[in-house]
Each structure stands twice: as C-alpha cells, then as structure tokens.
C-alpha cells in the first residue's frame, strides 16, 4: 500500500458532485485489497427526497451511491469516520498540471479534491487497515457533501449507531468542535423598463439593488457584532454573507427591469436556520423576492470537554508532539448531520483549506501520512 499512489489514483477519477460512483468503486477495491469489508450501495433517492429531514441539493442527479468500509472491533463500542468523495468543478482557469493529474511535486500531490477531501478519505482508509485493536470502526464514504450533505444524510439513515465521529476535513490539525451554517439564496429585484434615452421614465433594477447590497453588508455586520460562541469568536469573520452572482438587463440601451442575485448566508452556531432566513428577508425588505435554494447547512457544535473531543485531541497532540488546538470554522459541513443525531463529532485534517475549491489545489503528502496516524490512534483508543 502507498498513500501517494492510492491518493493519486483517487484524484485522477473526476468525481464532481452527482458523478461519484466510479471513485467509490475504486475506493471499494482499495478497501478490499487492504483486508477490510466494503459495502458499495445505491440509495433510494426518491425516498430520501421525500424525507422530512432532506437536507437539500443543488447538483442535478438521478442516482446516489455510498460506500461503507468496516473494520471489526476487539473492544466494545462503534466509531465512525466520515469522508466525502465529491468535488466541485475545476473552474475555467488553467491548472499547472491539470485538475485530474495526481502529479506529485515537492512533496505535494496536485489535483481537484486532493485536499477537499480525498486526502482525508485515503488517510481514513489507511487508518482502518492499520488499527488492529479497538472498537469497531466504520468509514462512511459519502457523496453530495458539496451541495448539501445528502450522502451523509443517507448513510445515517442506514446506520447511525456510533459513539463518536471524526470527519477529516482540512483544518490544519486544529480539532474543530463548532462550525457555522450556510444557506444559499436567490433574490429578485424588480424595476420598470424604459428606453435608455428616457431613463427617468424607468426605474433601474440595478440602482435598486445597490441599496439592497448595502443592506446585506449591514446584516453581515450585525451577525458578527457580538459573537457568542468562544471558538467562533476567534475567527476574523465567523458568519460571512456573500453575494456570488448577479444577472441583470437584456439590452444596453434599455433600463433594466429585473435583477437576480445569488448568495450564501452564514448561520450562527445554535441559530435555527428558519430564523436566519427570516432575518435576512427582513433586512432586504418586503419588495425583494427571496428564494432559498440548494443545500441547507445548519450549524453544529460538540462540547469541548466531551470525552470524544479529548480522545481526538490527545491523539493529535501525541502525533504532533505538542498540545492540539481547539477551534471553530465558518463553513458548513457534514458534521451537523451527525451532531443532530446526538453523535459527538469533531473535524480534524491536513492544512490547505485555502486551496480547496481553488485552481492548483494540492495537499502535502507528509501531512496525509500524519493524518492517517492520528486517525489510527483515535480508532485504537
């Protein structure tokens, strides 16, 4: 077994959200070759969409696959590691080696998904193979994390009997015990069309949006004015509110009568997403049509004094040779689906979060090996 070889092979399989089956088949083969039990399965997509807890989706799909890898235990209890295998598209800018290259240069492996989070998946797979003693360990390799978490939701519908869960998202080896939520929205601003030469007879939807954008900025300031959670308080911007897309107008010499904006709203730790939606709608005013689209990421937290947190923190500290830091992150994750079921959950992984979703994404191989040893320690107890 070789972490570099296997991670390269997994990165070389494009697995953009909604197209995960091939990479899961490869991971099943790797797991079987390592002497582990592998169960590749197709979920009932229609039943999941009809479930009252459905977490939402963005990418069109007609099938949903998952993979469960199990190492039988020698001690009481059951532990879970969850890693997602779907990745975001590579974008339109050129990559140094191509998004699916798996090239290794100066100790880093390059490619889309290398850090977010196929490195975590391979590290976990190696840890299950290496941890000969300890409770039963289950690796849930899931799809659809990037667009709402449907894969993890489906995995938990099949099996949620765990005493603790570790998610190897890239955290720079900080043990993450809290994360903010994230809700996607689409807003429509109406104006009144007119010939550009008769601009005063019309009402520009773009001009109206400028005021709305200012209101959104003010709402973001309010969300971050008095952050209560101590781990989130340490972040530069715990709860971002960002507009990522604008579309307006049909003709250069016409006053635009419609503008559509799309964005992402941060949700405070402990805040009900329904209340977060209502607060944004109030901030922009009743004249703006707001739709809530895509995945719904609630926030999550695990108490820092929980024994599971201490177990993971001890393993990280023992491997790094220094006390492991605790932290919070401003992005949503599958952690909230496990926490919602009462499973104590933390996230810990390699550095490189700033490279995820970016051109020339890459991960340090020495850190992937370190992460594998950390997870081995956690599973062995």
Order of alpha helices (4+ residues) and beta strands (2+ residues): alpha-alpha-beta-alpha-beta-beta-beta-beta-alpha-beta-alpha-beta-beta-beta-beta-alpha-alpha-beta-beta-beta-alpha-beta-beta-alpha-beta-alpha-beta-beta-alpha
